[in-house]
Amino acid sequence: MDFSSFAFHPRIASGIKAVGYVRPTPIQEQAIPVVLEGRDMIGVAQTGTGKTAAFMLPILQRLAEGRKDLVRVLVLAPTRELAEQIHQATRLLGKDIGVRSVAVYGGVSKRPQASALRRGADAVIACPGRLLDLHRDRAIDLSRVEVLVLDEADRMCDMGFLPDIRRILALLPKDRQTLFFSATMPPEIRRLAGSILRDPVTIEVDPGAPAKTVSHAFYPITEGRKRDLLLALLRGPARGRVLVFTRTKHRTQALTSFLARAGFRAAAIEGNMTQRERQGALDGFRSGRYDILVATDVAARGIDVEDISHVVNYDLPDTVDAYTHRVGRTGRISKSGQAISLSTPTDKLRRKWVEKAVGKPIEPCRLPGFDYGGAAVPVLAPPVRTGAAYTGSTSRYGRRGYRRR
Ligand code: AMP
């Protein structure tokens, strides 16, 4: 199947060509016809599956016709980074129809966003808090919205945006199309979807599909030797474009400084940084100025950088869900990637959650030639290669539930 089977407007087809998409991804194949029909939809899919184009291409088809001076499309996203990414994708895909997209999010000055809205927007890509703020300032009229997209709905709820979302819903016309995307569908998210969608079509992409080629490895190590093992991995098997996760903002900064001192081109991304600093780190990682991005879970949400070769869990995450999200940053859309987890003796339970997420046991690895200093770690075994990075699909175990069972 290729994009021509959707009969897109020629100026949208040229946008698809310009960004270089040849074949639709599974979510695009299923979602595009539903959205084109005007139906409400629930898309159970992660970032990295091509879901942005899955909703935005049919939306652009709608925008190619009709009035130009109204906010007809509203996309809500949990983080500034995700809002910015959706905005950029909209501009690129919609360039030839002259789409006017405006991104609004906090952490930066309100004024340029208000003036951009005043100049006119067809599509607004927004984080909920700032959108309400601008609405209070009368900088935006939401009464003509035809399509609402809630992206990463589970994340938005996790981050406490539900009351804001409800406030925004009250400002929108009842007669509209609503598209609801979520990586997981725990009961509270199902309830939210049920309360705002009309006769929705549910589309769930094969959870294993986007991460088919992710392999998973554990490297047992003591806490005191973690940094040295990380260096040895980055100089050896984890050479490439690497995303490293730590547990805290402080550890993120400390590890980044350590890696920079060791001669690596590394940047940090964590929640205490300003929006400008975070964007700088992300842009630098995307452009290749940095080879390594060290991140906390929250800051890494929705990061869309192509060709991440390795995700290193310097600290193991506390939930199945977090592991799935972290490794979802690599092995995207038919590329291969490796997830490497450093695990200390106190991580026993966390290792079990990871194995649950992966769907099979993971044999521990030992890095040949590394001086373990007599630490008791098991011998080398090849990493598990699996298509199951997503098969522990958290919906099966509940969002954070596995830990407690
Ligand atoms: P998303 O899940 O929307 O964040 O998309 C993940 C990445 O896949 C982005 O870098 C997109 O540009 C890319 N992408 C989306 N659709 C396609 C496609 N049909 N072919 C190739 N790459 C795609």
Residues whose N, C-alpha, C, O or C-beta is under 5 A from the ligand:
A	BS01	AMP	Y21 V22 R23 P24 T25 Q46 T47 G48 T49 G50 K51 T52 A53 D304
